[in-house]
Each structure stands twice: as C-alpha cells, then as structure tokens.
Amino acid sequence: MLEVEQMLRQRNIKVTPQRLALVTELRDKGHLNIEELYNSLKRKFPSISLATIYKNLNAMIENCFVEEVKIPYAKSKYEIAKDLHSHVVCEECGKVCDIDIDLSSVLKCDTISNSGFEVQKSALIVSGTCCDCQAKKKK
C-alpha cells in the first residue's frame, strides 16, 4: 500500500482510502471498466458511488496517472499510465492485453503527412480471439 501512496503523492494527487483502493485494483488487475471498478470497490466501501469513481478517475487522468483505453464497440477500460503501448482485445471475452508495437513508422507515412494533421496522440487496438477462448472452442 505504501507503494501506491508514493505513486499518488509523486503526481500530487491527494491520498484517500478510495483512491488507494482504486489504484490498487488497476495495478493488480489491469484494464478495468467503470462497472468492474465499482463492483470491486463497493465490497470495501459500500457507500461509494459511481460519481465518486468517475470523479477520482478524471482527476487521475488529468494528472496523467491513469489512462482511458477507448475500445471500439465496448466500454472504455482504465489502466495506470505506462510508456507508449497498444492493446489487443479478445472479441469473445473482452480481455485486454498490452502489446508493444512501434507506431513511429506509421505516423511518418505519407498518408498521415499529407493529411495536414499534426498528430498529438495515437492509439492502436487490435482485436482477435485470446488463447483461452480459442481453447474453449476446440473442446
């Protein structure tokens, strides 16, 4: 728990029991949507509201401590901010995993250069079927 407290203090985020629990969930379980966070935190803090979770997530996003992972046709997931990376999503169970792909060559391609856009942010979501779901299909 001290590690999580230090992580919050380094970002000048006020340490509260709810924030400690929220960050611990994200650190331990990875990519979670708002309902998963709510259900998990509700066990420890029965009076916690969705508004409190959104408020805390937004404060942490503003401080670049938490990132929202926007997945097409699904609810956003949240994770503790890390180095630039992409994600792979299972279309069967919804599992999300980090993958390391160098997007620099894609961002330098002529199509993007000719678009007139100055790219500030990029995200890549690759979808497919995870190993567990593939194994279930084979049974």
C-alpha positions as CSV (number, residue, x, y, z in Angstrom):
1,M,0.0,0.0,0.0
2,L,2.9,2.3,0.6
3,E,4.0,2.0,-3.0
4,V,0.6,3.1,-4.2
5,E,0.6,6.1,-1.8
6,Q,4.0,7.1,-3.1
7,M,2.7,6.8,-6.7
8,L,-0.1,9.2,-5.9
9,R,2.0,11.6,-4.0
10,Q,4.5,11.8,-6.8
11,R,1.7,13.1,-9.1
12,N,0.4,15.5,-6.4
13,I,-2.8,13.5,-6.0
14,K,-4.4,13.6,-2.6
15,V,-4.3,10.2,-0.9
16,T,-7.7,8.9,0.2
17,P,-8.7,5.4,1.1
18,Q,-11.0,5.2,-2.0
19,R,-8.1,6.4,-4.3
20,L,-5.7,3.9,-2.8
21,A,-8.2,1.1,-3.4
22,L,-8.9,2.3,-6.9
23,V,-5.2,2.5,-7.9
24,T,-4.6,-0.9,-6.2
25,E,-7.3,-2.5,-8.3
26,L,-5.9,-1.0,-11.5
27,R,-2.4,-2.0,-10.6
28,D,-3.3,-5.6,-9.7
29,K,-5.9,-6.4,-12.3
30,G,-5.0,-4.1,-15.2
31,H,-7.6,-3.0,-17.7
32,L,-11.0,-2.5,-15.9
33,N,-14.1,-0.7,-17.0
34,I,-16.1,1.5,-14.7
35,E,-18.6,-1.2,-13.6
36,E,-15.8,-3.6,-12.8
37,L,-14.1,-0.9,-10.6
38,Y,-17.4,0.0,-9.0
39,N,-18.3,-3.6,-8.1
40,S,-14.8,-4.3,-6.7
41,L,-14.7,-1.1,-4.7
42,K,-18.3,-1.5,-3.5
43,R,-17.1,-4.5,-1.4
44,K,-14.7,-2.4,0.5
45,F,-16.6,0.8,0.5
46,P,-20.4,0.0,0.5
47,S,-21.4,3.7,0.3
48,I,-19.1,4.5,-2.7
49,S,-21.0,5.9,-5.7
50,L,-20.3,5.8,-9.4
51,A,-19.9,9.6,-9.3
52,T,-17.0,9.2,-6.8
53,I,-15.3,6.7,-9.0
54,Y,-15.7,8.9,-12.1
55,K,-14.5,12.0,-10.2
56,N,-11.4,10.2,-9.0
57,L,-10.6,8.6,-12.4
58,N,-11.0,12.0,-14.1
59,A,-8.6,13.6,-11.5
60,M,-6.1,10.9,-12.1
61,I,-6.5,11.2,-15.9
62,E,-5.9,15.0,-15.7
63,N,-2.7,14.3,-13.8
64,C,-1.6,11.7,-16.4
65,F,-1.6,9.0,-13.8
66,V,-4.5,6.9,-15.3
67,E,-5.3,6.4,-19.0
68,E,-8.6,5.7,-20.6
69,V,-8.4,2.9,-23.2
70,K,-11.2,3.5,-25.7
71,I,-12.2,0.2,-27.3
72,P,-14.5,0.3,-30.3
73,Y,-18.0,-1.0,-29.6
74,A,-17.2,-1.6,-25.9
75,K,-17.0,0.3,-22.7
76,S,-13.8,2.2,-22.0
77,K,-11.2,0.5,-19.8
78,Y,-8.8,2.2,-17.5
79,E,-5.2,1.5,-16.6
80,I,-2.3,3.1,-14.8
81,A,-0.4,5.2,-17.3
82,K,2.6,3.5,-18.8
83,D,5.1,4.0,-21.6
84,L,3.5,4.3,-25.1
85,H,1.9,0.9,-26.0
86,S,-1.0,-0.6,-27.9
87,H,-3.7,-3.1,-26.9
88,V,-5.1,-6.4,-28.2
89,V,-8.7,-7.2,-27.3
90,C,-10.4,-10.6,-27.3
91,E,-13.7,-10.4,-29.2
92,E,-15.1,-13.3,-27.2
93,C,-14.4,-12.5,-23.6
94,G,-13.3,-8.8,-23.7
95,K,-9.9,-9.4,-22.2
96,V,-7.5,-6.6,-22.9
97,C,-3.7,-7.0,-23.0
98,D,-0.8,-4.6,-23.6
99,I,1.3,-5.1,-26.7
100,D,4.5,-3.2,-27.7
101,I,4.3,-2.0,-31.3
102,D,6.5,0.8,-32.7
103,L,4.0,3.2,-34.3
104,S,6.6,5.7,-35.3
105,S,6.9,4.5,-38.9
106,V,3.1,4.5,-39.3
107,L,2.9,8.1,-38.0
108,K,5.6,9.1,-40.5
109,C,3.8,7.6,-43.6
110,D,2.9,9.9,-46.5
111,T,-0.9,9.4,-45.9
112,I,-0.7,11.0,-42.5
113,S,1.9,13.6,-43.5
114,N,-0.4,14.6,-46.4
115,S,-3.5,14.9,-44.2
116,G,-2.4,18.2,-42.8
117,F,-2.8,16.9,-39.3
118,E,-0.3,17.4,-36.5
119,V,-0.6,14.2,-34.6
120,Q,-0.6,14.6,-30.8
121,K,-1.8,11.2,-29.8
122,S,-2.2,7.8,-31.3
123,A,-3.7,4.5,-30.2
124,L,-3.9,1.1,-31.8
125,I,-6.4,-1.5,-30.8
126,V,-6.0,-5.0,-32.4
127,S,-8.8,-7.4,-31.9
128,G,-9.0,-11.2,-32.2
129,T,-9.5,-14.3,-30.0
130,C,-7.4,-14.9,-26.9
131,C,-5.7,-18.3,-26.2
132,D,-8.3,-19.2,-23.5
133,C,-11.3,-18.6,-25.8
134,Q,-9.5,-20.5,-28.7
135,A,-9.0,-23.4,-26.4
136,K,-12.7,-23.4,-25.3
137,K,-13.8,-23.5,-29.0
138,K,-11.6,-26.6,-29.6
139,K,-13.3,-28.6,-26.8
